[in-house]
Amino acid sequence: MHVLMALARSDLRIRYGRGPWQFVNWFLTPFVLVCVFVLLRVVLDRTGEAVGLSIACAVVPFQIVSLSSISAMNGVSLREPILLNRRFDTMLIPPSAVMTEALAFATGFVMFPLMMVIYGVAPTASLVWLPVVVAVTMILSLGAAWPSALLGVWAPNMTVFASQALRILFFASSGLVALSEVPDGVHDWIVLNPLTGLFESWRDVFLYGGAPEFWELAYPTAFGALLMLVFLPLYRREKRHFAKLVTSL
């Protein structure tokens, strides 16, 4: 855990710098993203119920999942000096990427009470489900981090395309538009995206005031677990070659 926290802190310094501006960057980034997507909804004339709060329920978990994957893609190459000069448990690289993004977007939780006040949404007993939906978010993030780390080693030139693919997945889910607002013809396709269930579970907690449906929790959890089941053994097999591979990246 000490090494894991040290890796996360170093990643945070690389991304956000040092000093008081680090906190400003942490605090403002989620708010800026939500404002951009709210503006997009206004431009598209798709205003709806508490649109800012609804989008926040998608932006915060998506940023944790997507940025964990992007950080994991670069995780091995960033650790080149350590890999080449000392013994290092490379199994910690993907989990440290998830921890980094979880810490970075912890300030995003400030948005929820603020948005609830702005839109007049009263807190309900559904908030007891918050630890559960956060845990599901972490499982999906960790599951996606293992193949992302391998992609960064096997095909580093493809990481840009993979990053864009993650953003496409956001728009191919209920990220910008809640599932209840999606036309029936698209509904059955969108629910196949594990991000949809994740986003809807956050909306249940903060916006709708009810318990998340079973599939909203089970599907992202199962998807993340399946990714770990498939790619964790591959990562464990490949890690012995990382010191040689990073020199050629």
Solvent accessible surface area in square Angstrom, and as a share of the most:
residue,aa,sasa,rsa
1,M,159,0.71
2,H,145,0.65
3,V,69,0.40
4,L,20,0.10
5,M,61,0.27
6,A,38,0.30
7,L,10,0.05
8,A,0,0.00
9,R,97,0.35
10,S,36,0.23
11,D,15,0.08
12,L,8,0.04
13,R,94,0.34
14,I,114,0.58
15,R,93,0.34
16,Y,22,0.08
17,G,30,0.29
18,R,181,0.66
19,G,47,0.45
20,P,112,0.71
21,W,176,0.62
22,Q,35,0.15
23,F,119,0.49
24,V,50,0.29
25,N,58,0.30
26,W,51,0.18
27,F,67,0.28
28,L,89,0.44
29,T,45,0.26
30,P,0,0.00
31,F,32,0.13
32,V,83,0.48
33,L,45,0.23
34,V,1,0.00
35,C,83,0.49
36,V,82,0.47
37,F,32,0.13
38,V,32,0.19
39,L,115,0.57
40,L,61,0.30
41,R,2,0.01
42,V,81,0.47
43,V,108,0.62
44,L,99,0.49
45,D,118,0.61
46,R,94,0.34
47,T,92,0.53
48,G,37,0.35
49,E,112,0.50
50,A,13,0.10
51,V,16,0.09
52,G,1,0.01
53,L,0,0.00
54,S,4,0.02
55,I,0,0.00
56,A,0,0.00
57,C,0,0.00
58,A,0,0.00
59,V,1,0.01
60,V,0,0.00
61,P,0,0.00
62,F,15,0.06
63,Q,24,0.11
64,I,5,0.03
65,V,9,0.05
66,S,5,0.03
67,L,32,0.16
68,S,0,0.00
69,S,1,0.01
70,I,32,0.16
71,S,13,0.08
72,A,0,0.00
73,M,10,0.05
74,N,65,0.33
75,G,5,0.05
76,V,1,0.01
77,S,45,0.29
78,L,87,0.43
79,R,15,0.06
80,E,60,0.27
81,P,84,0.53
82,I,52,0.27
83,L,22,0.11
84,L,82,0.41
85,N,121,0.62
86,R,171,0.63
87,R,227,0.83
88,F,43,0.18
89,D,74,0.38
90,T,9,0.05
91,M,32,0.14
92,L,44,0.22
93,I,2,0.01
94,P,0,0.00
95,P,31,0.20
96,S,1,0.01
97,A,3,0.02
98,V,11,0.06
99,M,41,0.18
100,T,0,0.00
101,E,0,0.00
102,A,28,0.22
103,L,65,0.33
104,A,1,0.01
105,F,2,0.01
106,A,51,0.40
107,T,19,0.11
108,G,0,0.00
109,F,61,0.25
110,V,68,0.39
111,M,0,0.00
112,F,1,0.00
113,P,76,0.48
114,L,82,0.41
115,M,22,0.10
116,M,16,0.07
117,V,119,0.68
118,I,109,0.55
119,Y,82,0.31
120,G,65,0.63
121,V,30,0.17
122,A,72,0.56
123,P,93,0.59
124,T,61,0.36
125,A,85,0.66
126,S,8,0.05
127,L,62,0.31
128,V,112,0.65
129,W,85,0.30
130,L,44,0.22
131,P,91,0.57
132,V,60,0.34
133,V,0,0.00
134,V,43,0.25
135,A,49,0.38
136,V,8,0.05
137,T,0,0.00
138,M,50,0.22
139,I,56,0.28
140,L,5,0.03
141,S,0,0.00
142,L,48,0.24
143,G,0,0.00
144,A,16,0.12
145,A,0,0.00
146,W,12,0.04
147,P,27,0.17
148,S,10,0.07
149,A,0,0.00
150,L,1,0.01
151,L,51,0.26
152,G,6,0.06
153,V,7,0.04
154,W,124,0.44
155,A,32,0.25
156,P,55,0.35
157,N,131,0.67
158,M,95,0.42
159,T,21,0.12
160,V,99,0.57
161,F,133,0.55
162,A,22,0.17
163,S,15,0.09
164,Q,90,0.40
165,A,48,0.37
166,L,29,0.14
167,R,108,0.39
168,I,116,0.59
169,L,78,0.39
170,F,2,0.01
171,F,108,0.45
172,A,50,0.39
173,S,7,0.05
174,S,0,0.00
175,G,0,0.00
176,L,20,0.10
177,V,29,0.16
178,A,2,0.02
179,L,19,0.10
180,S,95,0.61
181,E,57,0.25
182,V,17,0.10
183,P,86,0.54
184,D,126,0.65
185,G,64,0.62
186,V,68,0.39
187,H,63,0.28
188,D,99,0.51
189,W,185,0.65
190,I,18,0.09
191,V,35,0.20
192,L,105,0.52
193,N,14,0.07
194,P,17,0.11
195,L,8,0.04
196,T,0,0.00
197,G,0,0.00
198,L,0,0.00
199,F,0,0.00
200,E,9,0.04
201,S,0,0.00
202,W,1,0.00
203,R,0,0.00
204,D,17,0.09
205,V,3,0.02
206,F,13,0.05
207,L,13,0.07
208,Y,87,0.33
209,G,31,0.30
210,G,29,0.28
211,A,60,0.46
212,P,11,0.07
213,E,100,0.45
214,F,171,0.71
215,W,74,0.26
216,E,9,0.04
217,L,24,0.12
218,A,32,0.25
219,Y,72,0.27
220,P,0,0.00
221,T,43,0.25
222,A,59,0.46
223,F,72,0.30
224,G,0,0.00
225,A,48,0.37
226,L,99,0.49
227,L,36,0.18
228,M,41,0.18
229,L,133,0.66
230,V,73,0.42
231,F,52,0.22
232,L,45,0.22
233,P,70,0.44
234,L,51,0.25
235,Y,0,0.00
236,R,118,0.43
237,R,126,0.46
238,E,26,0.12
239,K,67,0.28
240,R,172,0.63
241,H,66,0.29
242,F,1,0.00
243,A,39,0.30
244,K,134,0.57
245,L,54,0.27
246,V,4,0.02
247,T,83,0.48
248,S,88,0.57
249,L,85,0.42
